[in-house]
């Protein structure tokens, strides 16, 4: 993840819109969504990345060359979600979200304001966090689209260490219930999978161990300052 940020960021290749937007689209595709890059010149839809299935979402993307996720990006994401809903969902539900390298001062507070005044949640997801979720998906924590939908549905504003930990805990809660009900929707970590069919109780114990190890890993991967370190992140 450090290498990705160094190479794609302003001190490296300074990825512009096309490269970063395509990368965001590909991340969502790898996570099982029908995602399209619709933000290049000449495209008819406002969303930079459009999720068309199994749910609708309009994603505003800020590349490293463009800079941080700003207050303006939140409004653009709301507009993008509305246009996606009109184009693909006949005006039905569409989620807004923003993906970018960093979150600017005031953006979190503005996202809280949108939720408070209009009931619209806009998660602000940094590329490092999206990459981590993708890497886990491709290694030993496969996710299904219902897991990924929670990124859009359950979160608002700053998506940081605490929010990622909550996302992972919810993931393990869902898998634990699936093991007990005998309807696991994804292939689990190999240690869990090896006993899944014959000993569900042991599978749950092993899954709990994987959860502990994964949560412990977060501090190393995300040594985030508290969001109050930059006043605009504060919840008040």
C-alpha positions in Angstrom: 0.0 0.0 0.0 2.9 2.4 0.7 4.4 1.6 -2.7 1.0 2.2 -4.4 0.7 5.6 -2.7 4.3 6.6 -3.5 4.0 5.6 -7.2 0.5 6.9 -7.9 0.7 10.0 -5.7 2.1 13.5 -6.3 5.7 12.5 -5.3 5.6 9.6 -7.9 3.8 9.3 -11.2 1.1 11.7 -10.0 -1.7 9.8 -11.6 -4.2 11.9 -13.6 -7.9 11.3 -14.1 -7.8 8.5 -16.6 -5.4 6.3 -14.7 -6.8 6.8 -11.3 -10.5 6.6 -12.4 -9.8 3.4 -14.3 -8.0 2.0 -11.2 -11.1 2.8 -9.0 -13.4 1.2 -11.6 -11.2 -1.9 -11.7 -11.2 -2.2 -7.9 -15.0 -2.2 -7.8 -15.1 -4.7 -10.7 -12.7 -7.0 -8.8 -15.0 -6.8 -5.8 -17.9 -8.2 -7.9 -19.7 -5.0 -9.0 -20.7 -4.0 -12.5 -18.7 -0.8 -12.6 -18.0 1.5 -15.6 -15.7 4.5 -16.1 -18.1 7.2 -17.2 -16.2 10.3 -16.3 -13.9 10.8 -19.2 -14.4 13.5 -21.8 -17.4 13.0 -24.0 -19.2 10.7 -21.5 -22.9 11.5 -21.0 -23.1 10.7 -17.3 -21.9 12.9 -14.5 -20.5 10.1 -12.4 -16.8 9.5 -12.7 -17.4 5.8 -12.0 -20.9 4.3 -12.3 -21.9 1.1 -10.4 -24.8 -0.4 -12.3 -25.3 -3.8 -10.6 -26.2 -5.3 -8.2 -27.0 -1.9 -6.8 -26.6 1.6 -8.2 -24.0 4.1 -7.2 -22.5 7.3 -8.5 -18.8 7.7 -7.5 -17.0 11.0 -7.6 -13.3 10.4 -7.9 -10.4 12.7 -7.2 -7.1 11.6 -8.7 -3.7 12.4 -7.0 -3.1 15.0 -9.7 -6.4 16.7 -8.8 -5.8 16.7 -5.1 -7.9 16.0 -2.0 -11.5 15.1 -1.5 -13.1 18.5 -1.0 -16.4 19.9 0.1 -17.2 20.4 -3.6 -16.7 16.7 -4.3 -19.5 15.8 -1.9 -22.0 17.8 -3.8 -20.7 16.3 -7.1 -21.2 12.8 -5.6 -24.8 13.6 -4.7 -25.4 14.9 -8.2 -23.7 11.9 -9.7 -25.9 9.5 -7.7 -29.0 11.3 -8.8 -28.1 11.1 -12.5 -27.2 7.4 -12.1 -30.6 6.8 -10.6 -32.3 8.6 -13.4 -30.3 6.9 -16.1 -30.4 3.3 -14.8 -32.9 3.1 -12.0 -35.9 5.1 -13.2 -35.3 7.6 -10.3 -34.9 4.9 -7.6 -32.2 4.5 -5.0 -28.6 5.2 -5.9 -25.7 5.7 -3.5 -23.2 8.6 -3.6 -19.5 8.1 -2.7 -16.2 9.8 -3.1 -12.8 8.1 -3.6 -9.6 10.0 -3.5 -6.0 10.1 -2.1 -6.8 12.2 1.0 -9.6 14.1 2.7 -9.5 17.9 2.9 -10.4 20.1 5.9 -14.2 20.5 6.2 -15.2 17.7 4.0 -16.2 15.3 6.8 -18.3 18.0 8.5 -20.0 18.8 5.2 -20.9 15.1 4.8 -22.4 15.1 8.3 -24.5 18.1 7.3 -25.8 16.3 4.2 -26.9 13.4 6.3 -28.4 15.5 9.0 -30.3 17.9 6.7 -31.2 15.6 3.7 -30.8 12.1 4.9 -28.0 11.4 2.3 -24.9 9.6 3.4 -21.7 10.2 1.4 -18.7 8.0 2.4 -15.3 9.6 1.8 -13.0 6.6 0.9 -9.3 7.1 0.4 -7.6 5.0 -2.2 -5.4 3.3 0.5 -8.5 1.9 2.2 -10.1 0.7 -1.0 -6.8 -1.0 -2.0 -6.7 -2.8 1.4 -10.2 -4.1 1.0 -9.4 -5.3 -2.5 -6.2 -7.1 -1.3 -8.1 -8.9 1.5 -10.7 -9.9 -1.1 -8.1 -11.3 -3.4 -6.2 -13.2 -0.6 -8.1 -14.7 2.4 -11.2 -12.5 3.0 -13.3 -12.8 -0.1 -16.3 -10.5 -0.1 -19.6 -10.7 -1.9 -21.4 -7.6 -3.4 -23.6 -7.4 -0.3 -20.5 -6.8 1.8 -19.3 -4.1 -0.6 -22.7 -2.4 -0.6 -22.2 -1.7 3.1 -19.4 0.7 2.1 -22.0 2.8 0.4 -25.0 2.2 2.6 -23.7 2.3 6.2 -20.9 4.9 6.2 -20.9 8.7 6.0 -18.0 11.1 5.8 -14.5 10.1 6.9 -13.8 6.4 6.3 -10.7 5.7 8.5 -9.2 3.1 10.8 -12.2 2.9 13.1 -14.7 2.6 10.1 -12.6 0.0 8.4 -12.4 -2.0 11.6 -16.2 -1.8 11.9 -16.6 -2.9 8.2 -14.4 -5.9 8.9 -16.2 -6.8 12.2 -19.5 -6.7 10.3 -17.9 -8.9 7.6 -17.0 -11.5 10.3 -20.4 -11.3 11.9 -22.1 -12.1 8.6 -19.7 -15.0 7.9 -20.2 -16.4 11.5 -24.0 -16.4 11.0 -23.6 -18.0 7.6 -21.4 -20.8 9.0 -24.0 -21.5 11.7 -26.8 -21.5 9.1 -24.8 -23.6 6.6 -25.1 -21.1 3.7 -21.7 -19.5 3.4 -21.7 -17.2 0.4 -17.9 -17.0 -0.2 -14.8 -19.1 0.2 -13.3 -18.4 3.6 -9.7 -18.5 4.8 -8.2 -21.9 4.1 -7.9 -22.8 7.8 -11.6 -22.1 8.2 -12.6 -23.7 4.9 -10.8 -27.0 5.8 -13.2 -27.7 8.7 -16.3 -26.0 7.4 -18.3 -29.0 6.3 -17.6 -31.3 9.2 -17.2 -29.0 12.3 -19.0 -25.7 12.1 -18.2 -24.9 15.8 -14.5 -25.2 15.1 -14.9 -23.2 12.0 -16.3 -20.3 14.0 -13.4 -20.6 16.5 -10.9 -20.4 13.6 -12.8 -17.5 12.0 -12.6 -15.6 15.3 -8.8 -16.1 15.3 -8.6 -14.8 11.7 -10.6 -11.8 12.9 -8.3 -11.0 15.7 -5.3 -11.2 13.5 -6.9 -9.0 10.8 -7.9 -6.3 13.3 -4.4 -6.3 14.9 -3.0 -5.8 11.4 -4.9 -2.5 10.9 -2.7 -0.5 13.3 0.3 -1.3 11.2 -1.4 -0.6 7.9 -3.2 2.5 8.9 -1.4 4.6 11.5 -4.0 7.3 11.1 -4.0 10.5 13.1 -7.2 11.1 14.9 -9.6 12.9 12.6 -9.7 15.8 15.1 -6.0 16.5 14.3 -7.3 18.5 11.3 -10.3 20.4 12.8 -12.5 20.0 9.8 -12.7 16.3 10.5 -14.4 16.7 13.8 -17.9 15.4 14.2 -19.2 18.5 16.1 
